Amino acid sequence: MTDSEKRTTVLEEKRHVSSKISDLSRYIGFGLVAVVYTILTSDSGALSGIYESKNELLLLAGFFGVLTIVLDYTQFLAGYFAVQAALSNEIDGYRYDDKSISYRFRRLAFGLKQITALVGAVMLLFAMSVSIIQT
């Protein structure tokens, strides 16, 4: 296997893993919003107990879920603009400009949405754990 073929294989694996990470972050974001909404609108005593004991943490977890979804969208939007710029870069072989705002924001949004998904999930887990322990 040549170095070029090895590089192509590694880049394909990176693309696959990045795609899965992105998908999981998005699912966590939507899940956080769904769980928080369910708790907030539920008539169940057990679920309202979670809201009553840790309402700030629960609302913050929902906020982080929404933020994850917004970052996911803006990552794709910035990616669209970065691809458009690369396509118009015929002179340089259709390469990305890694110093452009859209390219840098795409990378930033990818990292931030992972952080917001993780932080939101930990907050929700903590809020639910504390509520269960208190009962």
C-alpha positions, -999 to +999 in steps of 0.1 A: +000+000+000+014+034-010+016+064+013-011+080-008-034+050-003-027+049+034-035+086+037-067+081+018-077+052+041-070+073+072-089+102+058-119+080+051-118+067+087-116+103+100-146+112+079-165+083+092-157+089+128-164+126+125-197+119+110-207+096+138-195+120+164-216+147+148-247+125+146-244+115+182-240+151+194-271+160+174-291+131+189-280+141+224-291+177+218-325+167+206-328+141+234-320+167+260-347+190+247-372+162+245-365+149+281-365+184+296-398+193+278-413+160+290-403+167+326-416+203+324-450+194+309-456+161+328-483+157+355-463+128+370-453+133+406-420+116+400-411+138+371-423+170+387-401+161+417-370+163+394-381+198+383-388+210+418-355+198+433-332+209+405-351+232+382-321+255+374-300+225+364-328+210+344-334+242+325-297+246+318-295+211+304-323+219+281-305+251+271-274+232+263-295+208+242-309+237+221-274+252+219-261+218+206-288+218+179-280+254+169-242+246+167-250+216+146-269+237+121-243+265+120-215+239+115-233+227+084-240+262+072-204+272+076-194+240+059-216+249+030-198+283+026-164+267+030-172+242+002-185+269-020-153+289-015-132+257-023-152+251-055-144+286-067-107+282-059-097+266-093-062+281-092-053+264-060-068+230-070-101+234-052-085+235-018-101+247+014-089+280+027-082+269+063-078+306+073-113+316+061-140+325+086-164+298+074-137+270+076-126+280+110-161+284+123-171+250+110-143+235+130-151+255+161-188+246+159-179+209+156-159+210+188-183+232+207-214+211+199-196+181+214-189+200+246-224+214+249-239+179+243-217+164+270-222+192+295-260+191+290-261+153+293-240+154+326-263+182+340-294+162+332-279+130+347-269+149+378-304+165+382-321+132+378-297+114+401-300+139+429-338+138+426-338+100+428-315+100+458-336+125+476-368+104+472 
